[in-house]
Amino acid sequence: MSEAAKLGFNENRSEWSNLGQGAPETGPLKGGPARLKNISISDDAYEYAPVGGLSELRKAVAKMYNDRYRVGKKSQYTEENVAIGSGGRLALTRVASTLGVSHIGHFLPDYTAYEELLGTFGTFVPIPISLPIKENYNFSANDLEKEILSKGLSAVLISNPSNPTGNVIHGEALKNWVSLSRELECATIFDEFYSNYIYDLDKVSISAAEYVEDVNKDPIIILDGLTKNWRYPGLRISWTLGPKELIDACISAGSFLDGGANHPTQEAVIPLVSKEIADQEAAAIKNEFLVKREYLVKALGDMGIIANAPKGAFYCWGDLSNLKNGNSSGKKLFERAVQNKIIIVPGEFFDINPGKRRPKKAALFDKYARFSFGPPMKELELGVKLLREVL
């Protein structure tokens, strides 16, 4: 984005296509719930909100998870299992600051921001786990068990659905991951910010919360918020869901890290956090984004970029190996594309290497790039046109 800004992106936005976009389009979707238009400020909202979030919002989050994923289960989430924060990175930072000395497993490829986070805390020993490219990045609970036991992991971090590959761990496979975490007492941190973006399953959304047995004992930590699944990235409202003891620690960390989320915004979003609104939004997302997914996958394929249709999120993980004239390098293709008013993300950015601990060498994903279908269709069509010209 810095390179694009130097070339006039901010001044001539309409001439650009941002296929590097990490946020979804934010306008109304057909069949979706009404969009929040105004945020009023009550007299109470001039004061600080509690560091852990407003009680009413925490209760709404807990009820939503119970209604969506835990109907009929004895153990139910309460507000004590929820902490509200200012966006996903902050929520993850709070969690990370509570873990203490830990060997933390992280996957390759995965979300770029994990690199800075995992490299910030001196108590962490980040352990990379390479997902098998030949098996389309699928990774079973048995595979995970071998990694946990052989590398002494005390925590695992993963985005599900995955950014950037679009893979989704669901059903029996997800149940096995949760069971393994419980049996081995290895905390699993599920970044579920794309859990409403699933395309090929007979479900509205997914969550590890469905398979937790005891909400206060199972070491399952879930991060989500309004950024992606409700399509309000500008509001910066997130939540952490997990055992009460962990949530207490996160709130304590928040008291010195950030001081809590914006009070008026928390009040305004309470009506949005319900099973009915979440399911309606997820259904509208599926209808709209499925069309964009099919369009972009086909367009990339026609240009010689191999991209399997992602099962979740809104990214195509493109293999550039077949491209000619030096365009098979994600970094070089980015450099050429940005000169022609199109933004993509080089695949090497997803080779998470905290603290640059692994030897310097060619990036694992140099011949890949991530293409987003988060923008509106009109911008996707412009991006495809510009990319064709570049190639």
N, C-alpha and C positions, 0 to 999 in steps of 0.2 A: 504493500500500500504506500510505503514511503517512495518507492521508485515511481509508482503511478502518479503520486501527488506532484513530484518534480516535473512530470510531463503534462500536467494540466488536468488531472482527473477531477479535482475539486471544483475547478472553474468551468469545465465543460462535461459535466457528468453525463448528460444525455447522449453524448457521442461515444461513450465507453460501454463496454460490457464487462461486468465483474463476475467472471466465472470462478473467481477465487473466494467468493462471498461465503462467509461462515455463518450467515444468518438467513432465515427464510424471508420471503416477501411478507410484508406486514399489513397489507390491506385486507378488506373483507373478502371472504371466500364464499362461493355459492353453497348454501346449506349450513354455513357456519354460524356460530352465535354472534350477536351484535358486538361490535368493537367498543372498547372503553374510549370515551371521547373527552371526558373531563375528570380532573382530580380536584376536589374541593378540600379545604383545610379547616378542620374542626378546631375548636378552642384547645382541645387536648393535644392536637397534633403539632402545636407549636413547641411542645415539650419533647425531650428524647423519648423514643420508644424503648421498651426493655431490650437489652442486648440480644436475648434469645428470640425476640419477635413478639408481636402482639398476641395475647392469649387467644383471641377470637380467630386469628389467622392460623395459628398453630393447631387449634382444634379443627379448623376446616380442612387443613392438609391431612391430619390423621384420619378424619372421617372419610375423606375422599379415597384414601388408600384402602381403608376397611371396606368401603362400598364397592370399589372397583376390583379388588383382589382377595379380600379376606372374608367374604360372606360365609357364615356358618363355622368359622374357625374360633376356637376357644380363646386364643390369645389375640388381642386387638390393640392397635396403636392408639395412644392418647397424645395429648399435647406435650407430655413429658418425653415423647419419642421424636420431637420435631424441634429444630432450630432454624430460624429464618435468617438469611444473610443477603448481602448485596452482590448477587451474581455467582456463577459457578466456580470461578477461580477462587473467590473469597471463601466459599463453602469448603472447597477442597483444601485450602490453606489452613482453615480452622481444624479440619480433621487431621491433616498432616502434623500440625503442631502438638497434637495430643498423643501421637503414637509412640513417642519416645524412641529408644534405640531399636531399629527395625531393619530387617532385610525385606525390601519391598520388590515384589515381582511386577514388571511392566512389560507390555507387549510391543512387538515391532511388526508392522507399523501401527502407530496409534497417535492420538491427539497431540499436536505440537506443543501446547502449553504445559504438558506434563514434564517436559524436559527442564524448564526453569524451576518448576515447583520441586521436583525431585532432587535438583542440584542445590537448592537453597538451604535445606535443613542438614546440618552436619551430623545429625544422629541417624541419617538414612544411609543404607547401603543399597542403592538401586540395582536390581538384577534383571537384565534384559532377557526376554523370552521371545524367540523368533517364531512367528506364526508360519506354518508351511505353505509357501506359495503354490506348490504343485497340488495341494489339497484345498485350494481356494481359501486359504487362511482359516480353515476350520480347526478347532482345538477342543478336544473332549475333556471331560472331567478326569478320565484316566491319565491323559497327557498332563493335565494340571497337577494331579497327585504326584506324579514322578518329579515335576519341577519343585513342588513344595518340599518334598522329602529330601531330594538330592541337594537342594540349595539352601535348605533351612529357612524358608520364607515364613515370615510372621504376618505378612499382608500382601494382597494382590490388588492391583488397580487396573480397571478396564472400562472402556466405553462400550455400552451395549444399548442400542445398535452402535456399530463401530464407525468412528470417524478415523480413517478415510475409506475403509473397504466396503462399508455398507452391510457387513455380515451381522446376523442376529442370532444370539443364543436364546433359545425359547423352548417351551414345553419340557419334555423329559430331560433334555440336555441341561437346561437352566436349573431344573429341580436337582439334578445331580451335582451341579456346581455348588448350590446352596447347601446340600447335604454334606459335601466334602468339606466345605468351610466350617460347618458345625462340628464334624467328626474330628478334624485336625486342629480345630481352634485357631484357624488362620483367617484373619479378617479379610473379607472381600469387599472392596469399594467399587460399587457399580455406578458409573456415570451414565444416568438414564435420560439425559437431556433430549434424546431423539426417540423416546419410547412411544410417541404417537405416530412416528413415521415408519410404519411397517406396511408392506405392499402385497405380499404373497401368502399371508396367513389369514385364517378365518378368526381373527381377533381384532378388536379395536386398538389395543395397546398391549404392551408387555411390561412386567416388572418382577424383579427377584422377590418383591414383597409377597407375591402369591405363594411362595414355597417356604417362607420362614415359619418355623414351628412356634418358637417363643420369641416375641418381639424384644424381650429384655435380656435374652441369653444368646440367641444366635448372632454370631459376629458378622452380620450383614449390614453394610452402610450404603445408603442410597442417596445420590445427589440428583436433584432435578430443580425445575423452576419455570418461570414464565417465559424465559428467553426463546426457546425453540418450540416447545410443545404447545404453548399458547400464542407464540409469535409476537411477543412483546420484549424484544431485546433491550430497548431503551429504558425499561422500567427497573432493570437490575434487581429483580427479586428472585431469590433462590431458597431452597430448603435442604436440610440434611435430615434424613430419617434413619433411626437406628436405636440401639439399646439405650435406656435412660442414662446409664453411667457414662456412656460415650457422649451423649448429647449434653449432659452437664459439663463435661470437660470442654466440649466445643464452645459452649456459651461462656465458660470461664476464659477460654482463649480469645473469644471475640471481645471481651471486655478490655483487653490491651491491644488487640490487633486492629479493630475497626470500630468498635463502639455501637454496632447495630445498624440495621437497615433504616431507610427513610420512612418516617412515621406516616405522613399523609398518603404515600403510595401504598403502604401496607393496608391502611384502612380502605383505600379505593379498590384493591384487588380481591378483597374477601369474597364478594359475590361471584368472582370468576373461578374460585377454587371449589369445585364440586364435581361429582361423578357426571352429572347431566351435562354441564358445560364442557368438561374435559372430553367426554365421549363424542359430543356433537362436533367439537373442534377436530378431534382425531379423524372422524368420518369425512369431514370436509377436506382435511389435509390429504387423506388417501385419494379422494376423487381428483383433486387438483394436481397433486404432485406425481401421481402415477402417470398422467398424460405427459408431464414434463420429463419424467424419467425415460419413458419410451422414446420420446423425441430425441433426447440428448444421446442415449445409448446408440440409437440408429445413426445419428449424424456423426458421432465419433467413429463408429465402425466404417462408415462410408469414406472417412478420411484416412483410414488405416490405423486408427487407434483402437486397441482391443480393450473393451470395457464390458464386463459382465453386468447385467442389470442388478443393482444393489437391492438387497432384501429390506434394507432399512436406511434411515437418515436421508440426506439429499445430495449425495456426492457420487460421482463416477470415478473409480480408481482406474486410471487409464494407463495401459502398457504401451509405451511409445516405440518399442523395439523395431517395428516395421517401417518407421518413418525414415526418410532419406534426407540428405543435405544437412546433416548435423542436428536435425530436429529430434533425434531419438534421445537426447539428453534433456531431462526435465528442466534443468537450470538454463540451458541454452534456448529451449523453446520458450520459457518464461521471458527471457531477455528480449527475444524477437517479438513475442506477442505483446509485451507491454509497450514497445515502440509503436505498435499498431492499434493501441487503445483497447486491448483486451488483457484481462488479468487471469492468470491461473496460478496454482500453487505447485512448485516443484516437489516431486516425490521425496527427495532427500530430506525435506523438512520433517518428515514423519519417521525418520530414523532416530528415535529418541535415544540420546546419548548424554545423560546428565553429567555435568562436570567434565565432559570430553574424556571419560575414563578409558573408553576403548581406543585402540590405536587409530591414528589418523589414516584414513584410506578412502578409496572411492565409496561413496554412500551406497548403502544396500539398495536403495530405490532410485538410483540416478535415472533409470530409464522409465520412470513413472511420473505422472502428474495427477493432481486432483482437480476435477472439473465439477463445479457446483450447479445444481439446478434449483437452488434456493431463490434466485431472482425470478421476476415475472416472465411469462412466455415471450413477450416482445423482446426483452433483453436477452433471453436465451437465443432467439433467432438472430439477433444482431451479433452475438458472440460467435455463433456457428459461421455466419457469413465472414466475419473478420478472421476467424481461425483458418478458414479455407484459403483466404487470401495470403495469410502468413505461410501456409504450407505449400 
